[in-house]
Amino acid sequence: MPDALSQAALNALGLSIHGLLPGDSPAGLNRSLLIEARRVRPLGLGGYVGNHVEPEGALLGRRLAARVSISIGGGNEANARAHAGSLAEQLLCLSRGERLAAGILRLERADSSDARVIIFDIDYEFISTPTTAEGVISDLVLDIAPDG
C-alpha cells in the first residue's frame, strides 16, 4: 500500500514547480511536467519533525530526491528551444530564499539529449501540517512505585 505522505510530497513538488514557472507558455507552445521520484525518505525521527501549535498535532515530513523533466511541445524548433532556455534560466536564477520557500533544497540541471526537454535533479523537503487537532501528548506522568 502506497505511503499517503510520500504521495502528498510528490504532489506538492509538482505544485511547487508549477508555481515557480510563468503562468502561460508563448502562443503555439505548451509544456508538460514529469516528476520521477528517485528516493523518498522520512524526515526527522521516522517522519516526525515536531508539533504544530494550532491545530495541535504532529508535523510529519518526507525528503524527496527527484528528476523533473519539463517538455516543450508545439511550435517551431527555434521558439521551443528559446522557451526551454528561458524556463531553465528562470528556475536556475531563483534566489536561495525563493527555492527554500518552495521546499526545494537543491536544484541542479541535468543533461538532456532533446533541446525541447529541460531536466533538473531536485532535493525537496515536504512537511505536512495537521488540518484538525490530534490531541498530542505533551506530558507523561508516571506514578510508579518501586517494587519491594
N, C-alpha and C positions, 0 to 999 in steps of 0.2 A: 504494500500500500504506500503510495507516494506521501512524502512529508509535506503537509499543508504549508508550513512555514517556509520551506525551501521553494515551493511553487509561488508563494506570495512574494518572495525575494526576487525570483526571476521576472514576475510580472512587474514589480516595482522598478527593476532595472530597465525594462523596456519603456516604462513611463518616464523614467529619468532621462533616458537618451532622447526620446521624442520631445521632452520639454527643453532640451538644450539645442535642438535643431530649429532652424527658421520654420515658421508656420506653413508656408506654401513653397512648392517647387516652381521653377520657372515654367512658362507656358510650354506645353508639349512634353514635359518631362514628369516622371513620377519616381518615387523611391520606395523601397521596401527594406524592412529591418529584419535581420535574422540573428537570434541570440543562441549560441551554443555554449551550454554550461560545461566547463572543463573540470571544476571541482566545487563542491558545496561542503562547507564545514560549519559547525556551530561556533558562535562567538562565546566568549566568557566561559562559564562552567556549564558545559552541556547545553549551551544555548541561552542560559540565564545570564543577563548582564546587569540586572538591578531592579529596583522597584520604581514604579510610576506613582506619582502622588495623586493625581486626580484624572480619571478614576483610579482608585487604588488597585494595583495589580502588578504582575511581573512583566518586566521588559525582556523580550526574547529576541535573539538575533542570529543571523546567518552571514557568512562571508562567502562570496562567490568569486571564482576565477572563471571568466567567460571570454569567448571570442564573439565580437559583434561585427556583423557584416552589413553594410549599407549599400544596396544595389540601386543604380540609376537606370531607369527604363525609358523608352520612347525617345523622340527627338533625334537629331543628328549626332554624330560621334563627337564633334568639336564642342557642342553645347553640353553634352553629357559629361565629357571629361572636365570641362570648366566647372560645372556644377559639383562634380565629385571633389575636385580640388578645393573648391570654396567650402564645402561641408567639412572636409578634413582639416582645413585651416581653422575654421570656426571652432571645432572641437579641441584641436591641439592648442589653441591660443586662449582657452579658458583660464581664468586665474585659479590658483590653488583653492581659494575660498569658494568659488563657484562649483568646482568639482566636488569638494568635500560636502557642500550643502546638498548636492545631488546624490551623495553616498559613494562617489567614485574616488577611490584611494589611489589608483594607478590607471593611466590611460596611455597606451603605447601603440603606435601604428605598426601594423604587420604588413609584410609584402603580399601583394596581390598580382596575379598574372593578368587580370582583367582591369583595364583602365576605368571601367564603369562601376567597379566594386572597390569600396574602401573598407579595410579591415582593421579592427583595433583589438588588442588584448587588454582586458579590463579586470581590475580587482574592485569589487563592490561590497559595501557593507550595508546590511539591512537590519533595522531594529523595529520590531513590531510593538506598537503601544496598545494596551488593552482598551476596548471600547466600553466595557462595563466593569464595575468593581468586582474583584475576585476574592476579597477577604484575605489579605496577606497576613501571615502570622509574623508579628514583629517581636513579641516576647514569648519566651517559653519558660514557664515556672516549673521547676522540678522539686516537689516536696517529697523527696525520697529519704526515708530514714535508713541508716545503715543497718545491716543485719547484725544481731548479736549484742 
